[in-house]
Amino acid sequence: MQWWRDAVFYQVYVPSFTDSDGDGIGDLQGIRGRLGYLELLGVDALWLSPIYASPMVDNGYDITDHRAVDPVWGDLDAVDELIADAHAHGIRVTVDLVPNHTSDQHSWFRAALASPTGSPERDRYHFRPGQGVGGAEPPNSWRSVFGGSAWTREPARDEGPGEWFLHLFSPAQPDLNWTNLEVWADLDKTLRFWLDRGVDGFRIDAAHGMCKQLDGTPPSSDDDPRFDQDAVHDVHRMIRATLDHYPERVAIGAVGVRNATRFARYVRQDELHLAVDTQLAASRFDAEEVRAAIEDCLNAVGSVGAAASWLLSDHDVSRPASRYGAGPVGTARARAMALVQLALPGAAYLYNGDELGLPDADLPDEARRDAVWHHGEDSRDGCRVPQPWEADLPAYGFTTGEPWLPIPDDYAVLGAAEQLEDTGSTLSLYRRALELRREHPGFQAPPSPGPALEWFGAPPGCLAFRRTGTTLVCALNTSPAPVPLPPGDPLLVSGPLDDGMLPPDTAVWLA
Ligand code: GLC
């Protein structure tokens, strides 16, 4: 059963979901205590951000041991208990996997620094001599995704000038060398370790990374020697071959590749099951842009017979309720886009807090923790603030201690408990949408060859579509004026209709 083709995944950003032990940081027992909520919400699977041993320079994306749980989140028993309980609630559990790099505190990297140039220890990473007088310049001009050079020089050594090591992210995240067979063997061990414990799959971080075009290897990607090299597909085939020994497990890639043809290569028959599209999250609230993003992704995955998977937000981008505009307009648009996302054929990813319509938090500089992100002046902290559960509790029920990021006052009216009681809340909208998606016959499409979606004619600034073979129509109005509804009975509307018309910033499902 290919359960993941149509599944709704819920991303738990573990530090910000629920804290069970009062240290102000979310943890595994905290998640376990919210499984009732997640079942009520109606999600099919969780995606947990990294729970592995880490010095937390990048909130767990810098890993010292891929097969150990950091004590801040809990321990292996807590993982086992969480998986067992989630399964009892009918919810699957997928975990983040970070194969591109380790922490600079990983035993391998420490051993590399302590070993001579050319040693097997160094070969697990990318060490190169510098350029220029005394090797004082980086080996090449590559930039890190977080800003600055992608190379850092190791501390001076007795044997001569230190080498430089490659890090596509922060200097605390040295890149592994994917031409080294030990690196492959270690990932295979990690996959089996977690699969044997019962995880239902992996979200693979920077799945278009890993292999690089260094040292004059001919380029295979159009324009970026750091990412999307042909060799990475061998890594995904290896991952898939391992997963295929375990029934019903899924590999999902965070594939940051814009070119549709190259994107599709990641979801060929013997590679990843799903690749998360990022174009929808990058689109403005504009029917043309949204439609183009949808078409691009559907054409790409359709060309190799894979299912699409849709994401509006995650822990790296501004939340929809802020991104699409400030105040009530942003909220209305985020609600409308949720209906678009959840009507599309394929899997969907929700990011914790989006079901509450949380806006980004405007944090004072001294409260910010994301030190590694240098895209403009923004950090990613604004979308990572802890989840509000209940207005009357200290820290809104997130923790009994001091939350690791301050929770803004305007989250008080967005608590889950209050929203569950309010039929007009964003949480109620999500719950209803997920229920209809699961149960309404209008969503059930018989398998059919050809395009997964049909577009209808729509006024300028609007779009309307249905999943091929179903009766469910979704219409979105991004224009400044109300427009007539397409034919059908409205099942769910993201905001009030205006005299039987679909108002601006609103979406509707009809059957
Ligand atoms: C991915 C993660 C991001 C992290 C980076 C480095 O882009 O989503 O949060 O900082 O990888 O691991």
Residues whose N, C-alpha, C, O or C-beta is under 5 A from the ligand:
A	BS01	GLC	D58 Y61 F169 D205 A206 D316
